[in-house]
């Protein structure tokens, strides 16, 4: 760590010296800046910057950034972009020149790709958030790009796992569908797909599972569609919000080659704010509690011991006290990440191309924890003439990751601080006592139970655009997506477990393969017409998506340790197969009317049919209306010249969510699901207990927003309020076992999400040579179940609980009342605040929600000449987390596991003690209780990134950019939570720190 920190400091000093050299020694002037839309602050990609009366110029990149060298103070630069008024500026002595281009008053021609059609961003009346492309261009290493979205858009909540290649949990404006939150990761199903947003990649829907096959550096634009109107276009898929992802395409200009390599080091992490008990305290605890397997008890002299026996025991006890093994360090390793990216782009007016490839290799913090990703992408756009153009996209991605079913952070509590890696007997690792799948040796545990997941993705997409006339434009697109994934899970033979009578002690191998082939056809016709101050646009079309899914799997018990697990499995395996099709047919219509760039009205309608429901419930209508008023265009508003923009927006939309419904839940499907036979023949079984009355969840959302710009394009912001009501909530509820099934998916209730969001972007300081940019976002969401259809509460599974008037992710626990000072037993409250024991204590709500009501982030970017420094903070507050670690320590210390440092002083030991924790031998209650529900609010310093462009100093012919990058991630977390990490729900490790050095060359 000190080595890394030292070299980071030296690098910063080196960059500062180079920057100083640049300002003093440069004879000619190099200018750089960002070109944006003056009304919205949006970066303009492909804008032109030329020297007046010449053809010498450059164009802006995917960030709207340009750089122009070899200039003199008298140079006049011309800035232009289609649909915007051109500007001219004398360079003078400035080295940073940012330009805000005003939209042309002639027509609304500047369009961006939005949804499945083209729209002018200035006519949008719904709620659409944009993620700054610098999030990706900075090159922050991530096994999955969704981990880079945290803290970027108001209302977009991200929770990362920190595991290599693992996808994050993403929510837009809260949970919109019911889920269950329980005490174990295995039972944590509130992050189910019913709450996931819809993901659209270049117009094609994708699942969150394929995120780890997307190269973050390929991404040029991400839009987050949050309100009812914006998501109507996606019908039955859009009620939870939509994330639209656009990848880079060729930009007109000379061919550019880019090579980027980054190397990341992740030091061995700690356990958050927790320190484990050292040997002296642990031995004393074992002696006090008379833990018969513990060496502290074994080496405690007894009255019957001889003088020699007592001497030997005391000597051995002192030897053990002097040994203190850091098991987290012993079982972990320094993780490393290698990230290589190559790209080629360019083209002329008629043909543009983009080709990229990348390789990502992440080594996790312990054995069997790693991830690999290889991607390649090719885009080609060609104009046959002024009226007809075509585009072709193709991509291939392969990702593979492995994960041990154990980690050092979950093993170290079973290992004594006075034991060493050379110990012959690890005394607290008894599966009969603890009920786990432990191996005799912790190193065998890390390597003996693991899984690996491999995913292939192939995308082929084509599009045709035909300008039929001045008013009509026809579009057609067709795409094919193929996914192939394989998940292998291995448990090696384990004598310790086998001797305990557990069948899997013989070893087990499980394989699941799934494949899907999806084809998508979209046909649309657009009409645009302007009559003086009146502008009208209408788009209509149809979309058809057909998906074929099939899979194969087997599960076997019995593995030989002499052969590869995949070929050494017991041939008497349980085989499973699956094959099904589904289709979606949609018709949509959208219209927009604009008057004098002041008043704008938008309407959208979609009629969707899905094959996953019975025929009488397949088709549903989604619709939305929105309006906006550009108040700054009014003549009476001219006196408020401090405002560059003052726009009021309102929208209402009704759309649907199919999340949680599989084809086998809405329709009857049969197969051979087990080995049952009748008269010698296998029995056909119902795959799942289906419900012919299932309906899609329906969401109705109001949204009201104010967009504003201040102080000569220095500040842009949006403040927005919304109310979202969801009907016909889906949940799997318990049913009598006499049905042959334990649960049934039903529509059972309603809920409401309401909140307020603030998004603010500001150029805090802008001088001729320095720019300080700040981005802030804040979101508050209040979630409440408003109806459960003739019931006040529903209990689902072991810990799931839904109650009218409560958030859907409420903590549902026993009410801790403290410790009985007379006997050290735990006490609880019942509903009437009477003291009761754990055996009869009820579980109740009122202890908070596991979902933070408040989330957000703030970013600062500093530019000085060729030096850029950026830093990101994220925060969340108002929610709770269940401290699984503390609960485990109290329950299992009587079996010999290691608790936290200071635990000895927190437990009851004798009558009259007033202590926060009970006598460990009395605490066997494994149900959740409020003692372990803690405030999980936090402020996290997510990263700091330093980039410097050395091209001016190196002056290598042909090289337009030579950037070196240094960054650090997850530097500091401020929280009152006493568990591992406020974002981690189970017993694991905190989000790891990482330090990265990289080089980025463009030529």
N, C-alpha and C positions, 0 to 999 in steps of 0.2 A: 504493500500500500504506500509506504513512504517513498519507495522507488518511483512509483507512478506519479505521486503528487509532486515530487521533485522535478520530474521531467515535464510535467504540465506547466509548472511555474517557469522553467527555462524556455519552454516553447512560447509562452505569452510574452516574455521579455524579448525573445528573438523577433517575434512578429512586430512588437512595438518599435524596435530599432529599424526594421525594414520599412515600416510605415513612415517613420521620421525621415529615413533616407529618401523615400519616394517624394515627400513634399519639398525637400531641399534641393534634390539633384535633377529633377525632371525638367527637361527643356521644353518639351511639347506637352500639351494638356490632354489628358484622358478624362472623358466625361462618362458618367453612368447614372442611371436613374430608373424609375418605374413610371410607366404610362398607365393611367387609369381613367375610368369613366367619371366625369366630374359630378354626376348626379348620384351614382351608387357606390363609388369607390372600387368597383370591380377592375381587376387587372385586364388589360387588353393584349391578347396574344396575337403576334403577327403584325403589330403596328409598325409603321415605317418611319425611320429617322434618316434624313439625307442632308448633305451640305447644299445649301441653296445654290441654284444654277449649275449643279453637277449631278452626276448619277451615282456618286459615291455615297453609300449609306449602309445601314444595318437595320435589322428588324428585332422586335422584342421576342423574348423566349416564352416558355410556358408559364413563367411567373410575371410576365409583363415587363421584364427587366431588359435593359439594353446597355451596351458599353461601346464607346466610340473613341478611338485613340488617334494620335497624330494631329490634333487640332491646335489652333492658335486663338488668342483672345478675340480676334476680329471675326472668327468663323460664325456664320449664321446657320442655325439648324432648323430644318422644317420637320414638323411632326404631323403625321396624317394617319387616318384609319377610316375604312369604309363606314359611312353613316355618321361621321363626326366632322365637326369644323376643324380645319387645319390650324396649326399655330406655328409661329416663328419666334426664335429666341437667339440673342447674341450670347456666345459662350462666356466671354469675359474671363474672370479668374476662377469661375466655379468648377468644381469637380463632381458635384452631385446636383443633377437637375431632374426633378420630378415634374411630370406634365399631367395635367388633368384636362382631357379633351371634352368639349361640350358636344352633346348629341346634335346632329343636324336637325333643323326645324322642318326640312323638306318632307321627311318621311321617317317612319320607324323601321329602318332597314337593318340596323345592327342587331343580329340575332345570335342567340347561343343555343346549343343543343340542350334541350330540356325535356324530360319525359321521353316520349317516343316521337316527338315532333320538334319543330323549331319554334321558338317564341322569342319575342323581344323581352329582355329582362326588365325593361322599364314598364311593361304592361302587366307584370305579375301582381296579382292581388292576394295571393295566398302566402303562406309562411314557408319560406325556403332559406335554409342556412347554408353557408358555403364555408368549406374548410380551406384554410390557407395552404397553397401548394408548397410553401416553405417547409411544412411539416414533413414532406416527402423529399424535397430537394436537398434538405440538410443532411439526409442520409442517416438518420437515427436507426441503428440496427434493430430489427424486429423480425421474429420468425413468422409473424402474421401481421398484416398491415393494420388490422383493426386495433392493435395495441397502440397505434400512433394517434388515434382519434381522441383520446381522453383530454378533456378540458378545452376542446376546440370550438364547440358550438353549444349555445345555450339550449338546454333541454335534451341534449344527447349525453346519456350517462353510460360510462364504460367501466367495467370491472375486470381487470386482468388477473390471470392466474399466476403469471410469472414462470410457468413451465415452458420448456422449449417447444415451439410449434403449436401450443395450445391456443385455441380461439378465446376471445374475450366475450363476456356477456354484455350485450348492447341493448339499451332501452331508449325509446323516444317518448318523452312526456309520460314517463311512469309505466307501470304494469297495467295493461289493458285487459288481461285475461287472468283467470284464477290460477294460482300455483300453490304449492305446499312447501313450507320452510320447516326443516326438521333439524335435529341436533347433529346429524352426521352428514358428511359430504355425500355418502351413498344415498341418503334420503333427501338430498337437497334438489328438489325438482321445481323450485320456483323459477329457475332459469330455463324453463321449457320453451319449446319452439312456438307455443301459442302466443308468447309475448315478443318474439323476435320481429324486427322490421323486415320488410321486403328488400332484397338486394338486387340491383339492376346493374349489370356490367355491359357497357356499350349497347344498351337497349335490350339485352337478354337477361331474364331472371336467373339468379344463381342461388345456391344454398350457402349458409354460413360455413359449412364444412369445407368449401373450396377456397376460402380466403387464403389459406396457407399456400395456395398455388399461384397467388398473384404477387408479382414483383412490385413493391411499393414505389420504386423509381419509375415505373411505367405510368403511374397515375398522374394525370394533369388536372383533374377536376373532380370534386366530390360535392354533391348537393344533398342536403338533408331535407326531405319534404315532411313537414310536421303537421299541417292543419288538414281539415276535412276536404277543402277544395283541391289542394295540390295533389292529394292522393287518390282522388276520384278516378283518374285515368287508369288506375291499376285495379279497380273493382274489388273483387273478393280477396285480393292479396294485400291491400294497402292500408287496412284500418290501423295497424300498429306503426305507421309511418314508413317511409321509403328512403333508402340510401342509394342514390344514383352515382355510379362510378364511371368516369370517362378516362380512357388511356390516351397516351400521347399519339399524335399523328404527325406526318411530315409537314414542315413549314417551308414555304417558298424561300429559296435561297441556296447558297452553295452547300455542298454536302458537308455535314459536320460529324465528326467521330468523337465519341466520349468514352473514356475508361475511368472507372472508379473502383478503388479497392479500400476496404476498411478492415481493421483488425481490432477486435474488442476483447478485453479481459474482464472477467467477473470474479473478484476475490471471494473467498469463502465467507459467506454471510454469517451473522450471528442469529440470535433468536429474538430480534426486536429489543424490547426493554427487559427481557427475562435473563436472569443468570441462574444456572443450575446449582444445586446444592453441592458443596465441596465435600471431600472425603471425611474430614473431622466431624462435620455436622451430620452427614449421612450415617456414619458409624454410631454416633450418639443417638440418632433417631432409631436405628435398628435395635440398639440396646434398650432404649426406653419403651418401645412398642413391642419388644420381644418377637421380632420378625425372625422366625426360626431358620429361614434360609439365608439370612444376612450374616456376613462375617462379623459385623459389630456385635451381634448376639452370640455367635459361635465362639468368639474370642473374648467373651466376658467371663471372668473367673467366677466360680460358684463355691459355696461353703465347703463342698465335698472335695474340691481340688486340693492336691498336694501343693506344697510350696513350689516345687519345680514346675508343676503344671500351670500354676498361676503365673509364674515368671515367664514361661514360654508364651502364654496367651497375651500377657501384657506387652511383651516384646513384639509379637506379631501385630497386635493392635496398633502400636506406635508406628510400625513399618507401614501399615496400610494408611494411616493418617498422613504420612509424608508423600503418598502417591496421589496425584490428581490428574487424571487423563481427560483431555478435551476431546470427547468422542465426536463432536460435530466436525472438528478438524481432522480427526483420524479417518472418518468415513467419507469426507467430502474431498473435492479437488477444485483447483482453480479452473473455472470454465473459460472457454475461448470461443469467439465467433469470427469466422472468415466470410467476407461478403465481397464478391466480385461482380461488377456489372459493366456491360459493353452495349453501346448503341450507335446506330448510324441513321441519320435523318437528313432530309433535304428535298429538293425538287424545284420544278419550274411552275408556271401558272397552270399548265395542263396536267402535270403528273407530279405527285408528291408521295413520299415513301418514308417509312419508319421501321427500323429493325432493331430489336434488342434481345439480349440474352443475359441471364444472370445465374450465379451459383451461390447458394447460401449454406454454410455449414456451421451449426451451433453445437458445441459440446457442453452438456449440462454440468451441474455442480456435483454430480456423483455418477457412478457406473449405471449403465442402461438408462441414461437421461441425455438424449441428443435429438437433433432435428436436421434434416437436409432438405433443400429445395432447389430445383432446377426449372427455369422457365425460359421460353423464347416466344417472341411475338413479332408478327409482321403485318404492317398496314400499307395499303396502296390505294391512292385516290387518283382518278383520272377524269378529265373533262373531254368528252368527245367533241363538243362544241359549246357554244354559249348556253345551250338549253339542256343538254343531257350530260349527266355525270354519273360515275359508278364508284363504288368503294368496296374494298375487300379487306377483311380482318381475319387473321388466323393466329392461334396461340396454342402452345403445348406446355403443360406444367406438370411436374412430378414432385411430390413431397413425400417425405418419409420421416417418421419420428418414433422414438422408442421411449418407454416410460416404465421404470420399476414400480411395482405395486407398493414398495416401501421407499422411504427416503431417510437420510440421516436424521432429519428433524423429527421423524416419528420413531426411530429406533433408539435414540440416545437415552430415552427415559427408561429403557429396559436394561441399560448397561451402567454398572456402578463406576463412580469416579475413581475408586481404588482398584479397578480392574484395568488390564492393559490389553493391547492387541495380541499379546502372546499368551493370554489366559487360556487354560484348558477347559474351564467350566464357567459359563456365564450364568450366574445363579438366579437371575430374575426372569429367565426366558423359558417359562414353563407353559405350554399351551393348555394344559389341563387347568391351571390356576387362572390364567388370564383369558383363555378362549381365543387366542389369535392363531395365526399360521406361521409361528416363528420357527426359524432354523436354529440349529445349535450354535452357529457362528454368525455374528451380524454381517460379516462380509458375504456369507452365503445367502443371507436374507436379501441383500441388495441385488444379487445376481440370480437368485433362484425363483423369483416371481416377477415377471415382466410382460409387457405387451409391446408390439410394434404395429404401426399403422402406416400403410402406403396408399397414396392416392394419385391417380393419373387423371388429367383433364385435357380434353382436346376441344377447341372452339373453332368453328368455321362460320363466318358471317359475310353476307354480301348485301349490298343495297344499290338501288337505282333511283335517281332523282331526275324528273323530267319537268322542265318549265313549259307547260303546255301553252300558256299565253301570259300576257302581262299580269293577269289576275289569278290564274290557276297553276297549281304546282302538284304533280303526282309523285308519290313515293311508294316504293316497294322494298321490302327487306325479307331475307330468308336466312335462317341460321340453324346450325346443328351443333349440339353440345353432347359430348360423350364423357361420362365419368366412370372410373373403375377404381374401386377401393377394396383393400384387404386388411383385415385386423386379425393378428395372431396373438394369442394369449397363452403364456407358458407358466406352469408351476412344476418345477423339477422335483424329483423324488426327495422325500424328507423323512428320514428315519424317526426324528423326534416326534413329528406329527403322526406318522404311521403307528408308532408304538402307543400313542394315545388313543388309537382306535378310530382315527379320522380317515375316511376313504381316500381323500386327495393326497394323503401321505405317499401314495404310490406315484404321484405325479399326474399332471393333466395337461392336455393340449386342446385348445379351442381355436377354430378358424372360422371366420365369417367373411364372405366375399359378397360385394354388392356392385351392380352395374346399372347404369341408366343411360338411355339415349333419348334426348329431347330434341324435337324439331319445332321451329317457330316461324310462322308466316304472318307478316303485317302488311296490309295495304291501306293507303290513305290518300285523300285528296284535300288540298288546302286552297282556300280562296282568300285573297287579300285585295282590298280596294280602298282608295282614298278619295274622298270628295271634299275638296277644300279643307276645312278643319275636322272633317269626320273621317275616321279610319275604322274599317271593319275587317275582321278576319274570322273565317270559319274553317274548321278542320273536322273531317269525319273519316272513319275507317273501320276496319275489322282486324281482329287478331285471333290466331288459332295456335294453340300449343298442344302438342301430343307428346306424352312421356311414356316410355317403356322401362319398367324396373324389373330386375330379376336378381336373385341371389342364391347363394349356396353356403352351407355351413356344416360343421360337425364338431362334436365334443366327445373327447375320449379320456378315459382314466387309465393310467399305467404307462410310464415312460422309463426306458432304459437309460442309465447314465452313460452308456458306452456309445450311443449314436445321437445324431442330431434329433432334437425333439420333434421336428416336423416329419421325420420319417420313422421315428421310433415309437409312435403312439400305438396304443392297443387297437387292433383292428376292429374290436367290438365297439364301434363308435355310434353315437346318436347322430343321425343325419337330418338336416333340415334344408328345404328348398322353398323358394318363393318366386312368383312371377305375376305381375299385374300391370295393367295399363291405366292411364287416366288422361283426360283431355279437358281443355278449357277453351271455350268459344266466347269471344267478347265483341261487342259493337260499341263504338264510342263516337261522341259528337261534342265539339267544343267551339264556343263562339266568344269573340271579344269585340267590344265597341269602345273607341277612344275618341274623345272630343277635345281638340286643341291642346293635346298633351296635358290636360287638366283633370278630366274625368274619365274613368276607365271602369267598365263593367265586364265581368267574365262569367260565363256559365259553362258547366261541364256535365256530361251525362255518359254513363256506361251501363250496358246491360250484359251481365256475365252469366254463363252457364257452365257448371262443373259436373263431371261424371262421378265425383266421390259421394254424392248424395242421391237419395231416391228421386225418381223422375219428377214428382210433383213439387220438389223443393230445390231443384237444380238452378233455376234462373232467378236472379235478384237484380234490382235496379240500384245503381249508385249515382248520386247527383250532388252538385254543389253550385253555389252562387257566391260571387265576390265583387267588391267594388273598391275603388281607390280614388282619392282626391289629392292632386298635387297642389297644395294650398299655396306654395311659393310662386306658382304661376299666376295667381290672382293679383290684379293691379293694386288692390288695397293692402297687399302684404309686402309691397316693395319697401315700405318704411322699416321693415324688420330685416335690414340688409346683413345682419349677422348670420342669417340662415342661408345656406346653399341649397338645402333640401328640407321640405316640411310636407310629408306625405302621410295621409291617413288611409289605413286599409281595414277592411272588414270582410269576413268570409264565413260561410256556413256550408257544411258538407255532411253527407250521409254515405258511409261505405261499410264494407263487410270484412270479416276476418274468418278464414277457414282454418286457422291454427288449431292443432290438436285433433283434427278430424283426419283419420286415415280411411282409405277406401273400405277396409274391412270393418270399420266402426259404423258406417252408414248403410252398408249393404251386406247381405250374407255371403260369406266365402267359406269354402270347405277344403280341407286337405287331410293328409295323414300326419297329424301333429305328434303322435306318440306311438308306442309299440303295442297298444291295446288290440286284441284280436277277438273275433267272435266266429265260432265254428271254423276256426283255422284261417279266416281272412282278416286282414287289417281293417280297423274301423275308421270310417271317414268322420272327422270331427269338425265342428264349427271353429274357425280360426279365432274369432273373438265374438263376444256377446254384442251383437249389433243392435242399434236403436233406430227404428224406422222413422222416428219423430225428430231426428237431429236437424237443427237449423244452423246456418252461419251466425256468428256473433255480429251484431249490428252496432256501429259507432256513429254518434251524431255529435258534431263538434262546431262550436262557435269560436271565432278568433277575432280579436281587435288589436290593431298594431299602429304605431306611429314610427315612421322612418324619418330621421333628421340628419342634416349635415350643417356644420358650424364653422365659422372663422376661416373662410377662404379655403375650403376643402381640407381642413386640418382634422376635423372630427366627423365621423359617421357613426350612427347608432340606430338601434331599434329597440323599442320597448313594446312588449306584447303580452296580452292576457288571453286566456282561453278557458273554456269549459267543455269537457268531453264526457259524454254519457254513453256507456256501453250496455246494450241489452242482450238477453239470451246468452249470458255467460256460460261457457262450457267448463265442466269439471267432471272427473271420474269419481263417482260417489259409491259408497259401500252398498252392496246388495246382499241378501241372504245367500249363504253358500249352497243352499238347495238348488239354486239355478245352475250350478256347475261352474260358476264364475264368481269372483269376489267383488267385482266392481263393474260399473256401467257408465259410459260417457253420456251426460245429459246437459240440457240447457237449464240452468238452475237460478239465475239471478241477474242483478244489475249492479253496476258500479259507476262512480264518477271520479274523474281526474280533473282538477282545476288548478291553475297556477299562473305565474307571471314569469317572464323571461326578459333579460336585458343583454344586448350584444353591443359592444362599444369598440370602435377602432379609432385610434388617434395618432396623428404625427405630432408627438409632444414637442419636439424641437426639430426644426429644419433650417439649416444654414447652407452656405455654399459648399461646405465640405463635410457636414455632419448631419445625420438623421437619426432620430429616436422615435420608434414606432411602438405603440402599446395596443394590445388587444385584450379586452376583458369580457367575460361572459358570466352570467349569473342566472340560475333557474331555481324556482321554488314550485314544487308540485305537491298537491294534497290529494291523497287517494282515499276513497271511502266506499265500502259496500253499501248500497242504498236499498237493496231488496234481495231476498232469497226465495221468492215465490212461495208464500204461505208458511214460511219458516223464519225464525229469528237467527238461527245458527245451524251450521252443518259441520260435523267432524269427519275428516277424511284421513284414513290411514292412522298411523301411530301419533303423528304430531300436527297434521294439517287441521286448521280450524278457521272457519269463515263465520263472521258475525256481522249482522247489520249494524252500521255505524262505526265499524272498525276498518283500518286499512287491510288489504288482502294479505299483506306480509307481516302481520302483527306477531310479536313474541307471545307465544301461548305456553305458559310455564306455571310451575308451582310457586306460590308466594312465600319466599324465604323469610323466616321470623327470627333466625339466630340460633344460638346454641344454649341448651339447658345447662346452667352453671353447676347443677348438682350432679349430673351424670354424663355430660358431654355429648348428649344426643341432639341431632338436628331437629328444629321445630319449624312449623309452617303455619300460615293462616288459611282458614277456609273463607268462604264467601261472606260470612258474618264477622270476620276478623277474630274468630276464636282460634286459640292455639291447638294444633293437631300434629300428629306424627306423620312421617312421610308416606306411610302405607295408605292413609285415607285422605291425604291432602289433594284437593282438586287442582287442575290446571286452569289458569285464568288469563285473560288479556289485560291490557292496561299498563304494560311495561315497555311500550315503544314499538317501533317498526324496524324490521331488518333492512328496509330500503330508505336511504337518506332522502328527506324532503328537499334539501338544498344541495346543489352541485354546481361546479363551475371551474373556471381556470383563468389565469391571466399570463400573458406573454409580453416580454419586452425584447425589442430588436434594436441594436445599436450599429450604425454604419458610419465608418470614418475612412475615407479613401477606399482602399481595398480590404479593409478589415471589417468583419462583421461578428458581432457577439449577440447571441440570443439566449433567453432563459425562459423556462415555463414553470409555473406553479399550478397545481391542481388542489381542489379542496372539496370537502363534503361534510355536512353536519346535520344533526337532528336525528340520525339513525342509531341503532344499536347493533352489536354483534354478540354472538354467543361464544364465550371464552371456553372452547372445547378443551384447551390445554389444561387450564386450571381445574376443570371438572375431572379430567382424567387423572391428574396428579393426586387429588384428594381421594378418589375412589380406589386407585391402584397402589398407593403407597404401602398399604397393609400387605400387599403381595410382593413388595420389594422394589417397586419402580422408584425412580429418582424424582423428587419434587424440586421446586424452586428454592433458591437461597433465601433463608429466613423463614422457611416454612415451619421449622421447629417452634419458633416463638409465636406462631399464629394459631396453633392447635390447642385444644383443651387437653389437659393432662391430669388434673386432680380436682376434686370438688371445691367449688368456690371460684375457679378460674373463669374470667370473663374474656373470652377469646372469639375472634371472628369465625374460626373454623372448628368443626366438631372433632371429637376423638376419632381418628381414622377408622378404627375397627367398627365403629357404629355407622359409618357412612357407606352404605351399599346401594343407595337409590340411584339408578342410572337414568331416571327421567329428568327432563330439563327443569331447571328452577331459576328463580330470579337472582340468586346469588351470583350466577355466572353471566347474567345479561348486563353488558357494560356499554357505556357511551362510546361509539366508534367514530366520532367526528375527528377529522384530521385536516392538516395542511401539509402538502407534500411538495418539496422542491424536486420537480420531476427531472429537469435536465438543464445543463448549460452547454452551449455549443459555440466554439470559436472557429471562424473560417477566415483564411487569408488568401487572396489571389496574388500569386507570385509572378504572373506573366509579364508585368511591366519591369520587374527586376531581372528576370531571366532573359527576356528579349530573345526567345527562341523562335526562329522563323516558322510561321504556320500555326503556332500554338496560341489560341485566343484566350484560354483560361487554364491556369495551373493552380488549383486550390489545395491547400492542406487544411485538414480539419482535426480538431481535438474536442472531445465532448465527454461529459460525465452524466450518468443517469441515476435517478433515485437516490439523490445525495442525502436528503434529510426529511424526516417525517415528524411533525409535531402533533401529538395526540395524547389523550388521557387514557386510551385503551391499554389494558395491561396484558393483552394476549400477544401473539406473534406479530400480527400486522392487522390494522383495521380493515384492510381490503381482503384478507385471507379468512375464509370461513372455517377451515378445518385445522388439523394439527400439521403444520408444514413449516416452511421457511418464509421470511418476509420477502417482498419483491427485491430482487438482487440489485446491488450497485453494479455499475459497469463503467469502464473507461475505454474510450475509442480513439484511435488515430487513423486518419485516412488521407488519401490523395485522390484528386479528381482532375482529370486532364481532358480538355476539349481542343480539337484541332481540325 
